[in-house]
Amino acid sequence: MQFCVDDSIKRSEHPKVSLIIPFFNDGVYLKRCLRSIQNQIIKEIEIIIIDDSSTDRYSTELLRQYSQIDNRIKVIRNKKNIGKLYSYVLGILEASGEYIMLVSPTDMLLSNLEVLYEESKINNKDINDFSYIQGPLYNFEQIKLEDKEENGENIIQMIFSYKYGESHITNKLYKAQFLKSAVKYLEKEYLKLNSENHVESFLYICFFSEAKSYKSYSNLFSHFLIHNNQVFKEIEIGIHNDLFISSIYLLKYLNELNYSSSNIFNGFIELGLKQLRIAFNKYPYSKFRFDTDKIKSIKNDIIKNADLNEENKKEIQDLFGKLLKEEI
């Protein structure tokens, strides 16, 4: 593997964009991702790679080599594998750019980051949401968003719309100051939840529930979200237990959010209950291993909330009752 240092690329003291990449043993894909970033016209960037304690030598050597040839790359290695949620938040808190973009190591940026930055600066929104391209390399499609601006509580309503689960955390530019403030609401209990499930859900809800201004762009594209069968192949061993636990903690998080009305609160709870129902539909005959007292405590904290409506209360009783009966 041959690398050549580009002396024309200098680390900026005041980066325009910080790109945060959580990483674990994805060296083959990361190389492609980094090339798409390094080929951008805009050079005043920083690339923060959070290595979640990778175990393969190729990946760790790749990180060492790239950080040597491009001094805009900063590699932070977690002492143990703790998950994407922790890694994303750590990268956000370490960022020094005006704007932050979250990047998956399996994806590629289109070559227009400078345009996205300039548009974001002009419009001065907390969240700038760009259209994107997705699919396998041989059969991709354009996902065009509506041109839309929202402010205040209307942004929260977007969490309950079709965009939730169909949008992504990676096709956006966020004001860094806003994002750093937002992630402080994710307590350590959630950050230590080493789960592949609901990582985007936690962050998406965290960002959109705290944002004061939002804009989406129909004709500006940010990412090529590549679907690799090897990357997205589901590992069945133990994944059902992980899905249920992460769904329960998502409900716990939704119960603890700041909300301005009982309607918004119940909308959040309905969102979490939907995810728990999906888990039951996917694994109806699974046996679960978890801390019974903790699950009961989460259930009781939600039930005792005075704003909880009767419909949601009944479903919580039913789903948690089923969950606790099937515990081993």
C-alpha positions as CSV (number, residue, x, y, z in Angstrom):
1,M,0.0,0.0,0.0
2,Q,1.7,3.2,-1.2
3,F,0.8,6.6,0.4
4,C,2.0,10.0,-0.6
5,V,2.0,13.1,1.7
6,D,0.2,16.0,0.1
7,D,2.0,19.1,1.5
8,S,-0.7,21.4,0.1
9,I,-3.2,20.1,2.6
10,K,-2.8,21.8,6.0
11,R,-4.7,21.5,9.2
12,S,-7.0,24.5,9.7
13,E,-7.1,26.2,13.1
14,H,-10.8,27.0,12.3
15,P,-12.3,24.2,10.2
16,K,-15.5,25.0,8.3
17,V,-16.7,21.4,8.6
18,S,-15.9,18.6,11.0
19,L,-16.7,15.1,9.6
20,I,-17.3,12.5,12.3
21,I,-16.8,8.8,11.3
22,P,-17.4,6.0,13.8
23,F,-15.4,3.0,12.8
24,F,-15.0,-0.7,13.7
25,N,-13.2,-3.1,11.4
26,D,-14.6,-1.4,8.2
27,G,-11.2,-0.8,6.6
28,V,-12.1,-1.9,3.1
29,Y,-15.0,0.6,3.0
30,L,-13.3,3.4,5.0
31,K,-10.6,3.8,2.4
32,R,-13.3,4.5,-0.2
33,C,-15.1,6.9,2.1
34,L,-11.9,8.8,3.0
35,R,-11.1,9.3,-0.7
36,S,-14.5,10.9,-1.3
37,I,-13.8,13.3,1.5
38,Q,-10.2,14.1,0.5
39,N,-11.3,14.8,-3.1
40,Q,-13.6,17.7,-1.9
41,I,-12.7,21.2,-3.2
42,I,-13.2,22.5,0.3
43,K,-10.0,21.9,2.3
44,E,-10.7,23.6,5.6
45,I,-12.1,20.5,7.2
46,E,-11.2,18.1,10.0
47,I,-11.9,14.4,9.8
48,I,-12.5,12.8,13.2
49,I,-12.4,9.0,13.2
50,I,-13.6,7.2,16.3
51,D,-12.0,3.8,16.3
52,D,-14.3,1.7,18.4
53,S,-11.4,-0.7,19.4
54,S,-11.0,-2.4,16.0
55,T,-9.4,-5.8,16.1
56,D,-8.2,-6.5,12.6
57,R,-4.7,-5.4,11.6
58,Y,-5.7,-4.0,8.2
59,S,-8.0,-1.5,9.7
60,T,-5.7,-0.2,12.4
61,E,-2.8,0.0,9.9
62,L,-5.0,1.9,7.5
63,L,-5.9,4.5,10.2
64,R,-2.2,4.9,11.1
65,Q,-1.2,5.4,7.5
66,Y,-4.0,7.9,6.6
67,S,-3.4,10.0,9.8
68,Q,0.2,10.3,8.8
69,I,-0.4,11.5,5.2
70,D,-3.3,13.9,6.0
71,N,-2.9,16.0,9.2
72,R,-6.6,16.9,9.1
73,I,-7.4,13.4,10.2
74,K,-7.6,12.8,14.0
75,V,-8.0,9.3,15.2
76,I,-9.5,8.6,18.6
77,R,-9.4,5.0,19.8
78,N,-11.9,3.8,22.4
79,K,-10.3,1.7,25.0
80,K,-13.1,-0.9,24.5
81,N,-15.8,-1.5,22.0
82,I,-18.7,0.6,23.3
83,G,-20.8,1.2,20.2
84,K,-21.7,3.8,17.6
85,L,-23.9,6.0,19.8
86,Y,-21.0,6.7,22.2
87,S,-18.6,7.1,19.3
88,Y,-20.8,9.6,17.4
89,V,-21.3,11.7,20.6
90,L,-17.6,11.6,21.5
91,G,-16.7,12.9,18.0
92,I,-19.3,15.7,18.2
93,L,-17.9,16.9,21.5
94,E,-14.3,16.8,20.0
95,A,-15.2,18.7,16.9
96,S,-13.9,22.2,16.3
97,G,-15.6,23.1,13.0
98,E,-18.4,25.6,12.4
99,Y,-20.6,22.7,11.1
100,I,-20.6,19.0,11.7
101,M,-21.5,16.2,9.3
102,L,-21.9,12.6,10.5
103,V,-20.5,10.0,8.1
104,S,-20.8,6.3,7.9
105,P,-17.6,4.6,6.9
106,T,-19.5,2.5,4.3
107,D,-20.8,5.5,2.4
108,M,-19.3,8.2,0.1
109,L,-19.7,11.9,0.0
110,L,-20.6,13.5,-3.3
111,S,-18.1,16.1,-4.5
112,N,-20.0,19.2,-3.4
113,L,-19.3,19.7,0.3
114,E,-18.2,23.3,-0.3
115,V,-21.6,24.1,-1.9
116,L,-23.5,22.5,1.0
117,Y,-21.4,24.5,3.5
118,E,-22.0,27.8,1.7
119,E,-25.8,27.2,1.5
120,S,-25.9,26.2,5.1
121,K,-24.0,29.4,6.0
122,I,-26.4,31.6,4.0
123,N,-29.6,30.0,5.5
124,N,-28.2,29.9,9.0
125,K,-30.3,26.8,10.3
126,D,-29.5,24.4,13.0
127,I,-30.2,21.5,10.7
128,N,-29.6,21.5,6.9
129,D,-31.1,18.4,5.4
130,F,-29.9,17.4,1.9
131,S,-31.2,15.0,-0.7
132,Y,-29.2,11.8,-1.2
133,I,-28.5,8.8,-3.4
134,Q,-29.0,5.3,-2.0
135,G,-28.9,1.6,-2.9
136,P,-26.3,-0.9,-4.1
137,L,-23.8,0.4,-6.6
138,Y,-25.5,-1.3,-9.5
139,N,-29.0,-0.1,-8.7
140,F,-29.2,3.2,-6.9
141,E,-32.0,5.8,-6.6
142,Q,-32.2,9.5,-5.9
143,I,-34.1,10.4,-2.7
144,K,-35.2,14.0,-3.2
145,L,-36.5,15.9,-0.2
146,E,-39.0,18.7,-0.3
147,D,-37.8,22.3,-0.1
148,K,-39.0,23.1,3.4
149,E,-38.2,25.4,6.3
150,E,-39.5,24.8,9.8
151,N,-39.0,26.5,13.2
152,G,-39.6,25.7,16.8
153,E,-42.2,23.1,17.7
154,N,-43.0,22.3,14.0
155,I,-39.6,20.6,13.9
156,I,-40.7,18.2,16.6
157,Q,-43.7,17.3,14.6
158,M,-41.4,16.1,11.8
159,I,-40.2,13.3,14.1
160,F,-43.7,11.9,14.0
161,S,-44.0,12.2,10.2
162,Y,-42.8,9.9,7.4
163,K,-39.3,11.4,7.7
164,Y,-38.7,9.5,10.9
165,G,-37.0,6.2,9.9
166,E,-36.7,7.3,6.2
167,S,-34.3,10.2,6.7
168,H,-30.8,9.7,8.1
169,I,-28.5,11.4,10.5
170,T,-25.7,11.4,7.8
171,N,-27.2,13.4,5.0
172,K,-27.1,16.7,7.0
173,L,-25.0,19.6,8.0
174,Y,-25.5,20.7,11.6
175,K,-24.5,23.8,13.3
176,A,-21.7,22.6,15.7
177,Q,-22.8,24.8,18.6
178,F,-26.3,23.4,18.4
179,L,-25.2,19.8,18.1
180,K,-22.8,20.0,21.0
181,S,-25.6,21.4,23.2
182,A,-28.1,18.8,22.0
183,V,-26.0,15.7,22.8
184,K,-25.6,16.7,26.4
185,Y,-29.1,15.5,26.9
186,L,-28.0,11.9,26.2
187,E,-26.9,10.6,29.6
188,K,-24.2,8.1,30.2
189,E,-26.7,5.3,30.6
190,Y,-27.7,5.6,27.0
191,L,-24.2,6.1,25.7
192,K,-23.0,2.9,27.3
193,L,-25.8,1.0,25.5
194,N,-23.6,-0.9,23.1
195,S,-26.3,-1.7,20.5
196,E,-26.5,-1.6,16.7
197,N,-30.2,-1.1,17.0
198,H,-31.8,2.4,17.3
199,V,-28.5,4.3,17.1
200,E,-30.0,6.6,14.5
201,S,-33.3,6.8,16.4
202,F,-31.6,8.1,19.5
203,L,-29.6,10.7,17.6
204,Y,-32.4,11.7,15.2
205,I,-34.8,12.3,18.1
206,C,-32.1,14.1,20.1
207,F,-31.3,16.5,17.3
208,F,-34.8,17.2,16.1
209,S,-36.3,17.6,19.5
210,E,-33.7,20.3,20.4
211,A,-33.4,22.1,17.0
212,K,-34.8,25.6,16.7
213,S,-34.5,25.9,12.9
214,Y,-34.5,23.5,10.0
215,K,-34.2,23.5,6.2
216,S,-34.3,20.8,3.6
217,Y,-33.1,21.0,0.0
218,S,-34.5,19.2,-3.0
219,N,-31.8,19.8,-5.5
220,L,-28.7,19.6,-3.3
221,F,-27.4,16.1,-2.7
222,S,-24.9,15.1,0.0
223,H,-24.2,11.4,0.2
224,F,-24.1,8.2,-1.7
225,L,-25.6,5.8,0.9
226,I,-24.2,2.4,-0.4
227,H,-26.0,-0.8,0.6
228,N,-23.4,-3.5,0.9
229,N,-24.9,-7.0,1.6
230,Q,-21.9,-8.0,3.6
231,V,-22.2,-4.9,5.9
232,F,-26.0,-5.1,6.4
233,K,-26.2,-8.9,6.8
234,E,-28.0,-9.5,10.1
235,I,-26.2,-11.5,12.7
236,E,-29.0,-13.6,14.4
237,I,-27.1,-14.7,17.5
238,G,-28.4,-12.6,20.3
239,I,-29.7,-9.9,18.1
240,H,-33.3,-10.3,19.3
241,N,-32.3,-9.6,22.9
242,D,-30.4,-6.5,21.8
243,L,-33.3,-5.3,19.8
244,F,-35.7,-5.5,22.8
245,I,-33.3,-3.9,25.3
246,S,-32.5,-1.0,22.9
247,S,-36.3,-0.6,22.2
248,I,-37.0,-0.4,25.9
249,Y,-34.2,2.2,26.5
250,L,-35.5,4.2,23.6
251,L,-38.9,4.4,25.4
252,K,-37.1,5.4,28.6
253,Y,-35.3,8.2,26.7
254,L,-38.6,9.4,25.1
255,N,-40.2,9.5,28.5
256,E,-37.5,11.8,29.8
257,L,-37.5,14.3,27.0
258,N,-38.6,17.9,27.5
259,Y,-42.0,18.4,26.0
260,S,-44.4,21.3,25.8
261,S,-47.7,19.5,25.8
262,S,-49.3,16.1,26.6
263,N,-50.0,15.6,22.9
264,I,-46.3,15.8,22.1
265,F,-45.4,13.6,25.0
266,N,-47.8,10.9,23.9
267,G,-46.6,11.2,20.3
268,F,-43.1,10.4,21.6
269,I,-44.4,7.4,23.6
270,E,-46.3,6.1,20.6
271,L,-43.1,6.3,18.6
272,G,-41.3,4.2,21.1
273,L,-44.2,1.7,21.4
274,K,-44.1,1.3,17.7
275,Q,-40.5,0.2,17.8
276,L,-41.3,-2.3,20.6
277,R,-44.2,-3.7,18.6
278,I,-41.8,-4.2,15.7
279,A,-39.5,-6.1,17.9
280,F,-42.3,-8.5,19.0
281,N,-43.4,-8.9,15.4
282,K,-39.9,-9.8,14.3
283,Y,-39.1,-12.2,17.2
284,P,-42.4,-13.4,18.6
285,Y,-41.1,-16.6,20.1
286,S,-37.7,-15.5,21.4
287,K,-36.5,-15.8,25.0
288,F,-35.1,-12.7,26.6
289,R,-32.3,-12.1,29.1
290,F,-32.3,-8.8,31.0
291,D,-32.5,-7.1,34.4
292,T,-36.1,-7.6,35.4
293,D,-36.0,-5.0,38.1
294,K,-34.6,-2.4,35.6
295,I,-37.3,-3.2,33.1
296,K,-40.0,-2.9,35.7
297,S,-38.6,0.4,36.9
298,I,-38.6,1.8,33.3
299,K,-42.2,0.7,32.9
300,N,-43.3,2.3,36.3
301,D,-41.6,5.6,35.5
302,I,-43.6,5.9,32.2
303,I,-46.9,4.7,33.7
304,K,-46.8,7.3,36.6
305,N,-46.4,10.2,34.2
306,A,-49.5,12.2,34.6
307,D,-49.6,13.2,30.9
308,L,-49.7,9.6,29.7
309,N,-53.0,8.9,27.9
310,E,-55.1,5.7,28.6
311,E,-54.4,4.2,25.2
312,N,-50.7,4.3,25.6
313,K,-50.9,3.2,29.2
314,K,-52.9,0.1,28.2
315,E,-50.3,-0.8,25.5
316,I,-47.4,-0.3,27.9
317,Q,-49.1,-2.7,30.3
318,D,-49.7,-5.2,27.5
319,L,-46.3,-5.1,25.9
320,F,-44.3,-5.0,29.1
321,G,-46.5,-7.7,30.6
322,K,-45.7,-9.9,27.6
323,L,-42.0,-9.1,27.8
324,L,-41.7,-9.9,31.5
325,K,-43.6,-13.2,31.2
326,E,-41.3,-14.4,28.4
327,E,-38.2,-13.6,30.4
328,I,-35.9,-16.5,31.3
